[in-house]
């Protein structure tokens, strides 16, 4: 019987929930379903600030939302209710 401890992580390629041994934290692993490769990381220990990459993504999302608001204003000025 195995005494290994596991955590659950989704495969970033196919989305399957995988049980990964804690010994593999920080190491590259492969999904047994799709063979997608990724670094094993426990999401419950993820950084709260999200890092630079996530901040750039959030800024881009804000830009897109602002562009939608501008578009709505333009449409309303052309087609008032």
N, C-alpha and C positions, 0 to 999 in steps of 0.2 A: 504494500500500500504506500502511495506517495504522500509525503509530508509537505509538499510544495504549497506556497501561498500564491494566489492568483489575483489579478485585478482585471476589470473589464474595460476594453477600449474598442471603439468602432473602427473598422477599416476605413480609411479615407477614400479608398477606391470604390468599394462595393457597399459600404455601410453596414456590413455584418458586425454583430457584437461578438468580440473575440475574448476568450479567457487567456491572459498572458501571464506567464510566471514573472514574479517580481525580479528574478535574477536577470531578466532581459530589459529592465528599465534602462532607457538611454541608448539601447542598441537597436540596430536595424533588424527588423523581423519581416516575415512574409506571411500574408494572409493565406490560409490553407484552402480557401474557396477560390479566390481570383488571382492569387500569386502576386497581388499588389505589395510593394515594399514601402515600409514607413518606419519611423523611429518609435519604439514603444515608450509611451509616456502616460502616467496616471493623470487623467483630467482633474481629479479632486485635488491634486497638488499643483495645478497650473497657476501661473502668476496672475494676479488680479488686474494689474494695469494693462495687460494685453500686448505690451510691447509695441515697437515701432510699426510693424507690418499691420497690426490690427487698427492702430490709430489712423494710418493712411486709408485703410478700407472704410473706416467710419467717416473720415473727411469726404471721401468720394461719395458715400451714401448721402451725406448732407448736401453735397453739391447737386446730386441728382434730384433730391427732394425739392430743393430751391428752384431748380429748373422747371419742375412740374408746377410749382406754385406760380412761377412767372408765366408759364404757358396758360394756366387756368385764368389768370388775370387778362391776358391777351384775348383769349376766347370770349370772356365775359364782355370785354369792351367792344368786340365785333358783334357778338350776339347777346345783347342784354336781355334779361328776363322780363 
